[in-house]
């Protein structure tokens, strides 16, 4: 049954990834994600259901709109595949946990936030706010199902600690990150706090480490200048996901236990 749940989660991730493509396109433009129905951004022709099958439709159409022939960015199938793979990995990690729905929601949100931040340099409140509400609700339900109120208390404290830490850094060095990152940190702290205080520390550490390494690499290769802005949201997302999936063995290795 565990294997079935992982496969089902992966297939669900493909479908969710298709919806995330809509979110990634429309949210930065302040458009509704539910109306109108999916359509070609070039000719605005509605996309038929058979042309909206994750990955397969893009391959059959050879990456072009059926109506006007405009190219469909390869990002679309990559987001769908990426979401499917991540959903399967998260399901394997939380296969016997009531917290699985919460972490699937987080995975989808972080994928959308990362791409939007890379393209538009924003972490939209329209995604962060629902993510926070869903985290409080779904992790709360998981705590009730597990009969572990203490764990939910740690979850809330983890969210508060991560938020305060990034808020102080933002006040001291505003160019380092935006308030969107600070708002996102509360949700990330909730999810990391559910796992443990070590994970809260590790998630933040990995985010800053990865951001520093990539930033130095971009400057060294001339892609970015010293004064150019590099979005921090994707590194927060990556540090969090790495910690969620492999944080426990990393911490065991670090402590030598």
N, C-alpha and C positions, 0 to 999 in steps of 0.2 A: 504493500500500500504506500510505503514511503516513496518508492520509485514512481508510482503513478502520480502522486502529488507533485513531485518534481517536474515530471513531464507536462502535467496539466498547467502548472504554474508557468513553465516555459512557453507554452502555446498562448496562455493568457497574456504573457508579456509581449508577444508579437502583436496581438490585437491592441493592447494598451499603447505599444510603441507607435502604432498607426495614429491613434488619437493624440499622442504627444507631439507628433509632427504638426498637427493642427494647432495645438497649444503654443508650440515654439514659434509658429508663423504669426498667429493672431494676437497673443498676449502683448508683445512689445508694441503692437500697432493699436492696442486698446480696442480690439474687436471682440465680439462674442465668440466663444469657442463652440457654441451649439447651433447658432443660426448666422448665416444660411448654412445649408449642407455643404459638404466638401466640394470644392470646385477648383478648376485650373486657375492659378493666379494670373496667367497670361491672357487667356481668352474668356475666362470666367464660366466656361461650360461646366455643368454639373458632372461629377465623377460617378459613373455607374457602379453599382455594387461589385460587379465582376472585375472592374478596374481598380478596386479598393482593397483587394486581398493583400495582406502584408507580404512584402518581398516578391511573391510570385507574380503579381500584376506588374510590378516594375520591370521584372525580367522579361515577361511576355511582351510588354510594350516597348522593350529596349530603351527604357529610360526616357520616353517621350510621351507627350500628351496625345491621346487618340484623335483629338479634334483639330488641334492647331499645329501639332508636331513640335511644340516647344520642349526643350530638355527639362526633365525632372531631376533635380539634384540627387546625386548618389547618397547624400545625407539621409534621405528618406528611408531607404532600405537599411542603411547602417543603424539608424536609430531603432528601427523595428527589431533587427537582429540583436543589437546591444541590449535592448530592454528584455527580449526573450531570454538571453543568456544570463543576465543579471537576476531576473525573476527565478530562473531555475537554480542559480547559485544560492540565492537567499532562501529559497524553499528547502534546499538541502541543509542549510545552516539551521533553520528553525522548523524543521519538519515535524517535530513533536511538541511545538510550543504554541500557546494561544496568541503569542505576540506576532506570529507570521503575517497576518493581514496588515498590521501596523508597519512592519518593515518593507512590505511590498509597496505600500503607499509612499513611504520615504524614498524607495529606490526610483519610482517613477518621477517623483517630484525633483529629486536631485539630478536626474538625467536631463529633464527639461530646463531646470535652472542653469545647469552648467553650459548648455549650448546657447541659451539666451544671453548669459553673461559674457560668453566668448564673442558673440556677434554684436551685442548691443551695449555691453558694459553696465548692465543693470541686473539686480536680483529682484524680480517683481513681487510686490506685496500680494498681488492676486494669486500667487502660488504659495508664498511663505505663510500668509495668514491661514488659509485652509489647512496647510500642512501642520501648523501648530495646533489648531483645534482638533484635527484628526488624531494627532499624536496623543494629546491629553485624553481623548475619548477612548481610543483603541487600546492604548497601554493601560488605561484605567480598567477597562473591561478584562484585559489579560490578567491584571493583578487580582481582580475579583475571582476570575476563573481559577487562578492558581492559589487563591487564599493567601496572598502575600502582600499585605498592605505596606509593610516595611520597604519592600522593593519599589513600590510606587513612590514612597516618600523620597527614596534615594534618586529616583527618576526626576522628580521635581527639583531637588537640590542640584542635580547635575545640570539641568537646563539653566537654572539660575546662575550657577557658578560659571558656566561657559559663556553665558550672555554678559555677565559683569566683567569677565576677563577681556572679552573683545571690545566691550564698550570703553573700558579704560584705555586700551590700546588705541582705539579710534580717537578718543579725546586727546591723547598725547601725540599721536601722529596721524592726522586726518588723511594724509595722502596714501597711507598704507592700505586702507580698505574703506569701503563705503558703509553707510548705515544699513543698506540692504544685507550686507554680510553679517552685521551685528544682529539684525532681526532674525536672520536665518540661524544664527548660532544657538538661540534658545531651543529651537526644535531639535537641532543636532545634539545638544546637551541632554535633552530628554531621552533620546534614543540611546546615546552612549551611557547615560546614567543608569538606564535599565540593565545594562550589561555589567556595570561596575565602575568604581572610581578610577581604576587603572585604565579602563577604556576611555574615560573622559579625557584623561591626561594624554593618552596615546593618540587619540583622534586629533587633538589640537596640535600635538607635536608633529605628527606626520603632515598635517596641512601646511604648517609653516616650513617644515623641512623641504617638502616637495615644491612649495612656492619659491623658496630661496634657490634651490638647485635649478629649477627651470628658468627663473628670472636671471640668474647669473649666466646660464647657457645662452639665453636670448641676447643678452648684452654682449657676451663674448663673440657670438657669431654675427653681430651687427644687425640682427633682426629688430631689436629694440634698443633705444637709447636709455641712458640713465634716468632721464626725466619722463620717459614714456610710462603710461599706466598699463599694468598687467592685471586683469581681473582675478580676484582672490576666491570668488565663489566656487569655481571648478576645483580648486585645491582643498577647500573645506569639504566639498562633496567627496573627492577622492580619498582624503584622509579618513573621513567618516566611514566610507564603504570598505576600505581596506581593514579598518579596525573592526567593523562589524563581522566581516567574513573571516579574518585571520588574526584578530587582536589577541585572542586567548593564547595561541601558540607563540606569538611574538612576545607577549608579556612573560610567559613561562621561560622562554629562551633568555630574555633580558634579566630576569631574576635568578636564573640558574636552577629553577625548581621544576 
